[in-house]
Amino acid sequence: MPQTGYDIGVMRPGELDTVMQWAAREGWNPGRHDAACFHAADPGGFWVGRLDGAPVASISVVRYGADYGFLGLYIVTPEHRGQGLGWALWQAGMASLGTRSVGLDGVVAQQDNYRRSGFELLHRNVRYTRHVADTAATPAPGPHGEWVDLRQWDYAALRRYDEAFFPSGRSAFLHAWVSQSDHHALGLVQYGRLVGYGVLRPCLEGCKIGPLFADSPEQADALLRALMARAGMGSAVFLDIPEINPNALALVQRHGMSPMFETARMVRGTPVLPDMQRTYGITSFELG
């Protein structure tokens, strides 16, 4: 049972920044501006457990429309584990999602625990990495289209393209994600139509690419090369691929990327798989 003096509620200003520091200590290597972008997705979707007023546990239960939610950032500070604090927070957070289908990316070792809470495995996501060997100008896209800076592209068209890759709309998050000043949000346009896009963002260590969506393997390859070129010489680059897309696996192998670890994409409720065959990199393990 949770201790006396333990209360649960939506995070107050600044508490999400604290939780991102916890995530860094767990080795999750968050992006430098993830807190602001995550908060934009659903300001009421980030919960904390406080013991005598001090945050000791966290969970994100972000609501995407009326039918879908995503769970992440489930952390209890090490000195407070084993006391029921995380479980009480889990129950409160899940209750806030109501009857929505809920997705999560959990470490493989916790799959059985998630199954006991009604989650079923959909597929594995695997993080791959490599270091950029040298600096280079953004390569030409060749016959695959032309590059556009998504900050200057029609946002409504970007939002429509993104809808094929996510079970429910995420307009507020998407706008924040592509608008951060030091995120590289690159689109590939062919005959005036968006045929792929990717975002590279600086993290505590190196850079992550996510999402990476494209209509063809060749377009995904062009985007990956272009985004890597913007990472800077010697930078570690990370890409989280859905293992059920064989073309995504071929892509990271072709670029000499090495697997680091994997997560289990699981869902409670009606599974709604977006277009996984055009998904070469998921957006984040925390928000889906």
C-alpha positions in Angstrom: 0.0 0.0 0.0 1.2 3.5 -0.7 2.6 5.4 2.2 0.7 8.1 4.1 1.4 11.5 2.5 1.4 10.1 -1.0 -0.8 12.0 -3.5 -1.3 11.7 -7.2 -2.1 14.4 -9.7 -1.4 16.1 -13.0 2.2 17.4 -13.2 2.7 21.0 -12.2 4.9 23.4 -14.2 8.5 22.2 -14.1 7.8 18.6 -13.0 8.0 17.2 -16.5 11.5 18.6 -16.7 12.3 16.7 -13.5 10.9 13.5 -15.0 13.0 13.9 -18.1 16.0 14.0 -15.9 14.9 10.7 -14.4 14.5 9.3 -17.9 18.1 10.4 -18.7 19.3 8.5 -15.6 17.5 5.4 -16.8 19.5 5.6 -20.0 16.7 6.6 -22.2 18.6 9.6 -23.7 15.7 12.0 -24.2 15.7 14.8 -26.7 16.8 18.2 -25.4 13.3 19.7 -26.1 11.2 16.6 -25.6 9.4 18.0 -22.5 8.0 21.0 -24.3 6.9 18.9 -27.3 5.4 16.1 -25.2 3.4 18.6 -23.1 1.9 20.1 -26.2 0.4 16.7 -27.1 -1.8 16.6 -24.0 -1.1 19.0 -21.1 -3.3 16.9 -18.8 -1.7 13.6 -19.8 1.3 13.7 -17.5 0.9 12.5 -14.0 3.1 12.4 -10.9 3.1 10.7 -7.5 4.3 13.0 -4.7 5.5 11.8 -1.4 5.2 14.6 1.2 5.0 17.0 -1.7 8.1 15.8 -3.6 7.8 13.9 -6.9 8.8 10.3 -6.6 6.9 8.6 -9.5 5.7 9.5 -13.0 3.6 8.3 -15.8 2.4 9.8 -19.1 -1.1 8.8 -20.3 -1.5 11.0 -23.4 -4.9 11.1 -25.0 -5.1 11.2 -28.8 -8.7 11.9 -29.5 -11.6 10.0 -28.1 -10.4 6.5 -29.0 -6.6 6.2 -28.4 -4.1 6.9 -25.7 -0.4 6.1 -25.2 1.4 5.3 -22.0 5.0 6.1 -21.2 7.5 7.7 -18.8 6.5 5.1 -16.2 9.3 5.7 -13.6 9.6 5.4 -9.9 12.8 6.8 -8.3 15.0 4.0 -7.2 14.8 4.7 -3.5 11.0 4.5 -3.6 10.5 1.3 -5.5 8.8 -1.7 -4.1 6.4 0.3 -2.0 3.3 0.3 -4.3 3.7 3.9 -5.3 4.1 3.2 -9.0 1.2 0.7 -9.1 -1.1 3.3 -7.5 0.0 5.9 -10.1 -0.5 3.3 -12.9 -4.1 2.7 -11.9 -4.9 6.3 -11.7 -3.3 7.1 -15.0 -5.0 4.2 -16.8 -8.4 5.2 -15.3 -7.9 8.7 -16.9 -7.8 7.1 -20.3 -11.3 5.6 -19.9 -12.3 3.2 -22.6 -9.6 4.2 -25.1 -7.4 1.7 -26.7 -3.9 2.2 -25.1 -0.5 1.6 -26.6 2.9 1.5 -24.9 6.5 0.6 -25.7 7.8 -1.4 -22.8 11.1 -3.2 -22.1 10.9 -6.8 -23.0 11.4 -8.0 -19.4 8.1 -6.3 -18.4 6.0 -7.9 -21.0 4.4 -10.4 -18.6 3.5 -7.6 -16.2 1.9 -5.6 -19.0 0.0 -8.7 -20.1 -1.5 -9.0 -16.6 -2.8 -5.5 -17.1 -4.5 -6.5 -20.4 -1.9 -5.6 -22.9 -1.0 -7.8 -25.9 2.2 -7.7 -28.0 1.9 -6.2 -31.5 5.5 -6.1 -32.6 9.0 -5.3 -31.5 10.7 -2.0 -32.0 14.5 -2.0 -32.1 16.9 0.9 -31.6 19.8 1.1 -34.0 22.8 3.4 -33.9 26.0 4.5 -35.7 28.4 7.4 -35.6 28.5 9.8 -38.5 32.0 9.4 -40.0 32.2 12.8 -41.6 30.4 16.0 -42.4 28.7 16.4 -45.7 26.3 18.6 -47.5 22.7 17.4 -47.6 22.7 14.9 -50.5 20.5 15.6 -53.5 17.3 13.5 -53.4 17.9 12.5 -57.0 14.8 11.2 -58.8 12.9 10.9 -55.6 11.7 14.5 -55.3 13.0 17.7 -53.7 13.7 18.7 -50.1 11.5 21.1 -48.2 11.9 22.5 -44.7 8.7 21.5 -43.0 8.6 24.8 -41.1 7.9 26.4 -44.5 5.7 23.7 -45.9 1.8 23.6 -45.8 1.2 22.4 -42.3 -2.3 21.0 -43.2 -0.7 18.9 -45.9 1.9 17.6 -43.4 -0.9 16.8 -40.9 -2.8 14.8 -43.5 0.2 12.8 -44.5 1.0 12.0 -40.9 -2.5 10.7 -40.2 -1.7 7.5 -42.1 1.0 6.7 -39.6 -0.7 7.2 -36.3 -4.0 5.7 -34.9 -5.4 9.1 -34.0 -4.7 12.7 -34.7 -1.8 14.4 -33.0 -1.8 17.8 -34.5 -0.6 19.8 -31.5 2.3 17.5 -30.9 3.2 17.4 -34.6 3.3 21.2 -34.9 5.6 21.4 -31.8 7.8 18.6 -33.1 8.6 20.1 -36.4 8.8 23.7 -35.2 11.5 23.4 -32.6 14.4 25.7 -33.6 17.1 23.0 -33.5 15.1 20.1 -34.8 15.7 19.3 -38.5 12.3 18.6 -40.0 12.9 17.5 -43.6 10.2 16.7 -46.1 10.5 15.0 -49.5 8.1 16.4 -52.1 7.4 14.9 -55.5 5.1 16.6 -58.1 3.9 18.9 -55.3 3.0 16.1 -53.0 4.7 15.1 -49.7 6.0 11.5 -50.2 8.0 11.3 -46.9 9.4 13.2 -44.0 11.7 12.8 -41.1 12.9 14.7 -38.0 16.3 14.8 -36.4 16.6 16.2 -32.9 19.5 16.7 -30.6 19.5 14.5 -27.5 21.7 14.4 -24.4 23.8 12.0 -26.4 24.0 12.4 -30.1 20.8 12.8 -32.2 17.7 10.7 -32.8 15.8 10.4 -36.0 12.1 10.0 -35.5 9.7 9.7 -37.2 11.0 8.5 -40.5 8.1 7.9 -42.9 8.3 7.4 -46.7 6.3 6.0 -49.6 9.2 3.8 -50.9 12.4 2.3 -49.6 14.4 4.5 -51.9 12.8 7.6 -50.5 13.4 6.4 -47.0 17.0 5.9 -47.8 17.3 9.4 -49.3 15.8 10.9 -46.2 18.0 8.9 -43.8 21.1 10.0 -45.7 20.0 13.6 -45.7 19.2 13.7 -41.9 22.4 11.9 -41.0 24.3 14.6 -43.0 22.8 17.2 -40.6 23.9 15.4 -37.5 27.5 16.5 -37.6 30.8 14.6 -37.7 31.3 12.1 -34.9 27.7 12.3 -33.7 25.9 9.2 -32.6 22.6 8.8 -34.6 19.8 6.7 -33.3 16.8 5.3 -35.2 14.0 3.2 -33.7 12.6 0.8 -36.3 9.5 -1.4 -36.2 10.8 -4.9 -36.8 7.7 -5.9 -38.7 8.8 -3.7 -41.6 11.5 -5.7 -43.5 12.5 -2.7 -45.6 13.3 -0.8 -42.4 15.5 -3.6 -41.3 17.2 -3.6 -44.7 17.7 0.2 -44.4 19.6 0.2 -41.1 21.7 -2.8 -42.2 22.6 -1.0 -45.5 23.8 2.0 -43.5 25.9 -0.1 -41.1 23.8 0.7 -38.1 24.0 -1.6 -35.0 21.1 -2.8 -32.7 21.2 -1.5 -29.2 18.1 -2.7 -27.5 14.4 -3.4 -28.2 11.0 -2.6 -26.8 7.7 -4.4 -27.0 4.9 -2.4 -28.7 1.8 -3.5 -26.8 -1.8 -2.5 -26.8 -4.8 -2.9 -24.6 -8.1 -2.8 -26.4 -8.7 -2.8 -30.1 -5.3 -2.8 -31.9 -5.2 -0.2 -34.6 -2.0 -0.6 -36.6 -1.0 2.4 -38.7 0.8 2.1 -42.0 3.8 0.1 -40.8 5.1 -0.7 -44.3 5.9 2.9 -44.8 7.2 3.4 -41.2 11.0 3.3 -41.1 11.4 5.0 -37.8 8.9 5.6 -35.0 8.6 9.0 -33.4 9.4 8.1 -29.8 9.2 5.3 -27.3 7.5 7.7 -24.9 4.6 8.9 -27.0 4.4 6.4 -29.8 
